[in-house]
């Protein structure tokens, strides 16, 4: 029987992994040890990771709202 616990796409990273990557990029950029061009590339990569993380959070929020709506319907029945 397949495991249905995860609803993310196989190629979609986990939220926690994205946050970890973002934190690593921030630490590298804030250290001041990177050349300017690498800092800019890191910033660009970070904005892409943040966009992915926000999409995952939006999906999670929609799921929670759907659960709440179902719970409300069941409670009123």
C-alpha positions in Angstrom: 0.0 0.0 0.0 1.5 3.4 -1.0 2.3 5.9 1.7 -0.1 8.8 1.2 1.3 10.9 4.1 3.2 13.3 1.8 1.2 15.3 -0.7 4.2 17.1 -2.2 5.4 16.4 -5.6 8.5 14.1 -5.7 10.7 16.8 -7.1 9.4 19.5 -4.7 11.7 20.1 -1.8 10.4 20.0 1.8 9.7 23.3 3.5 12.2 22.6 6.3 15.0 21.9 3.7 14.2 25.2 1.9 14.4 27.1 5.2 17.8 25.5 6.0 19.1 26.5 2.6 17.9 30.0 3.0 19.5 30.3 6.4 22.8 29.0 5.0 22.7 31.6 2.2 21.9 34.4 4.7 24.8 33.4 6.9 27.2 33.3 3.9 26.1 36.7 2.6 26.1 38.3 6.1 29.6 37.0 6.8 31.0 39.4 4.3 33.5 36.8 3.1 31.9 36.4 -0.4 32.8 38.5 -3.3 30.1 40.9 -4.4 29.1 38.8 -7.5 28.7 35.6 -5.4 26.7 37.6 -2.8 24.3 38.7 -5.5 24.0 35.2 -6.9 23.2 34.0 -3.4 20.6 36.7 -2.9 19.0 35.7 -6.2 19.0 32.0 -5.2 17.6 33.0 -1.8 14.6 34.9 -3.4 13.8 31.8 -5.5 13.9 29.6 -2.4 11.7 32.0 -0.5 9.2 31.9 -3.3 9.1 28.1 -3.2 8.7 28.1 0.6 5.9 30.6 0.4 4.1 28.4 -2.1 4.4 25.4 0.2 3.1 27.5 3.1 0.1 28.7 1.0 -0.7 25.1 0.2 -0.5 24.2 3.9 -2.8 27.1 4.8 -5.4 26.0 2.2 -5.3 22.5 3.6 -5.8 23.8 7.2 -8.6 26.0 6.1 -10.3 23.1 4.3 -9.9 20.9 7.5 -11.4 23.7 9.6 -14.3 24.1 7.2 -15.0 20.4 7.3 -14.8 20.3 11.0 -17.3 23.2 11.2 -19.7 21.4 8.9 -19.4 18.2 10.9 -20.0 20.1 14.2 -23.1 21.8 13.0 -24.7 18.6 11.7 
